[in-house]
């Protein structure tokens, strides 16, 4: 697996799907700090308000 971008959190998280893939997985990125996430990661990203964005929730549920 290529490396995910990991940046210091600014507590202004806005996670969204990108138009890119990483090793065959949908790549998501935080609009604030630029950190990245793929569904095989053991953690689930949430926006600054604590809510998991719908597109992240969908891939976590396998839809």
matplotlib code that plots the C-alpha trace (Angstrom):
import matplotlib.pyplot as plt

x = [0.0, 1.2, 1.4, -1.6, -1.0, -1.2, -1.1, -1.6, -5.3, -6.7, -10.1, -11.8, -12.4, -14.5, -14.0, -15.0, -14.4, -11.8, -11.7, -8.6, -8.0, -5.2, -4.4, -7.9, -9.7, -11.7, -9.5, -11.0, -9.4, -9.9, -10.6, -9.0, -5.6, -5.3, -5.0, -6.2, -8.2, -9.2, -11.9, -9.4, -8.1, -9.1, -10.5, -13.4, -13.1, -15.7, -16.2, -15.4, -19.0, -18.5, -20.7, -19.4, -20.1, -22.6, -20.1, -17.8, -20.7, -21.7, -18.3, -18.0, -21.4, -20.2, -22.6]
y = [0.0, 3.5, 5.8, 7.9, 11.5, 12.2, 15.8, 17.5, 17.9, 21.4, 20.3, 21.6, 18.3, 17.9, 14.4, 13.9, 11.3, 12.2, 11.2, 9.1, 5.5, 4.1, 0.5, -0.1, 1.6, 4.9, 7.7, 10.2, 13.4, 16.0, 19.4, 21.1, 19.5, 17.2, 13.9, 10.9, 7.8, 4.5, 2.1, -0.6, 1.6, 0.5, 3.9, 5.9, 9.6, 12.1, 15.8, 18.4, 18.2, 14.5, 13.2, 10.6, 12.0, 10.0, 8.9, 7.6, 5.8, 4.2, 2.6, 1.5, -0.3, -1.9, 0.0]
z = [0.0, -0.8, 2.2, 3.3, 4.0, 7.7, 8.9, 12.3, 13.1, 13.2, 14.7, 11.6, 9.9, 6.8, 5.3, 1.7, -1.0, -3.6, -7.2, -6.5, -5.4, -3.3, -3.9, -5.3, -2.5, -2.6, -1.1, 1.3, 2.5, 5.2, 3.6, 6.5, 7.1, 4.0, 5.9, 4.0, 4.8, 3.0, 4.2, 5.2, 8.0, 11.5, 12.4, 11.0, 10.2, 11.5, 10.8, 13.4, 14.7, 15.5, 12.7, 10.3, 6.8, 4.7, 2.1, 4.8, 6.5, 3.2, 2.5, 6.2, 5.8, 2.5, 0.3]

ax = plt.figure().add_subplot(projection="3d")
ax.plot(x, y, z, "-o")
ax.set_aspect("equal")
plt.show()
